[in-house]
Amino acid sequence: LGAREGELSNRILSVGDASRAELLSQFLEPFENGDPVFNMVSQRGFSVTTGTVTNRTTKKRESVSIVTTLMGMPNMDFVVRESRAVVRGPMAVVRLGTCGALQPGTLGKIIVPSEGCVWVHRNPDAFASTSSAPAYDVTRPVYPDAGLCNGLLKELEAEVGADGIKCGVNCTTDSFYGSQARICSDFDDRNEQLMEELMKRIPSAVSFEMETFQLLHLAQCSRGTIHAAGCAIGLAERSSNRFLPPADLLDLEQKAGKAAIEALANFELPSE
């Protein structure tokens, strides 16, 4: 991550790419002492942008960082662990990404895993010639911090309305392809029935993406020091194979990003 103590806030918005981080930096203000919004990019492509946002209740200006997490669980692991190493005191982290929307009619909705996240991952042992093990495993769910998630839902509703939000269980996967039931004839993925089996097992499954489970799992294992929640824009509806137009995605990035930043600024960390 490359950030040092003092460069990273204890309130973090995690986004997937630098363009989204730059877009959402418009919602950050300079510091009260006159210092400008801080920005850095590490040699490995992680970016950190830190500024301030006014808490609606206390009127105090809280520092908030927007961190480019890139893609996948290992990169989320880098961000959470290395942020924890340089931030003092309790932390709040919200993930904003895009996702595959699993329920019909949810293209373009903000999907919130208020019912938890599971990890869907390939089981390499199943591909041995003598194995009868399932090709994919699904973990038990991990859950967001209730207070932070509720605050996020409140801010999202203010931006997109209740009809623009879909809650349920998110499925974080270890691959964009095999574990998300994309059929590829070049490989023996054994995932032809994966989507159907997953929806039977978890009827409230709403999304496929590749990061949020790791965020919530690490928060669960942080000895009570990290509070985490997440949301994602329904970019591709799997049942219809329809995609969100770029202009609509840009609009939702700004609305969901503003909501997430406001939720972070207004979340009462335990030491406060």
Summary of the structure (lengths in Angstrom):
residues: 272
radius of gyration: 18.6
end to end distance: 26.8
largest distance: 66.5
contacts: 925
relative contact order: 0.22
helix: 32%
strand: 28%
